Amino acid sequence: MHVQNYLSKNIRYLRKSKKWSQEELALKLGIKRSNIAAYESKNVEPRLGLILQMAKLFNVNMAELIRKNIEEAGGVKEPFEVKEAAKEEMLLNHGINENVSPEVLDEFVERSLSIRKMLEGFKIFYRFKKESASESGDKGASPVDIDNFIHLIDHMLSLNESLINTLGKNRTSDGEEEEQ
């Protein structure tokens, strides 16, 4: 299976679509202009943390940033930012009711969704690295190490989901006790 990496093309396309120079993008990311030039010319691949920063800055899902030609697709199709509708859907799906303070709930949901996006981004990145390494015969991180890391991420996502469910159940129970 051939894995195509569009990261360098997408960085250049998204930067230009924002009408930013390489220098301006570098300042926003806290790096040198020469790094941006290297990323755009495929000489160097940015670290995962920087890819995550770029995804947030350009408001694009990490999978799309790495694996899709955004220019050919006609622009970003999968934004990084979570919309209000997604927050409401998450609340409804997990039974969290209106007895919870809206401020506390909003903060929790925002953090939870942010953690989920970050973990999903890590998972996508490391799957891509594994596929790329197997194609090129690279002996960097072993596939077993990457598989263990992906398993850890799945576990963390599951724990995040459990926490949301538990909060929803506890809030429902608290609300029933107060009414009795």
Buried (B, 14 or more C-beta within 10 A) or exposed (E): EEBEBBBBBBBBBBBBEEEBEBEBBBBBBEBEBEBBBBBBEEEEBBEBEBBBBBBBBBEBBBBBBBBBEBBEEEEBEBEBEBEEEEBEEBBEEBEBEEEBEEEEBBEBBEEBBEBBBBBBBBBBBBBBBBBBBEEEEEEEEEEEEBEEBBEEBEEBBEEBBEBBBEBBEEBBEEEEEEEE
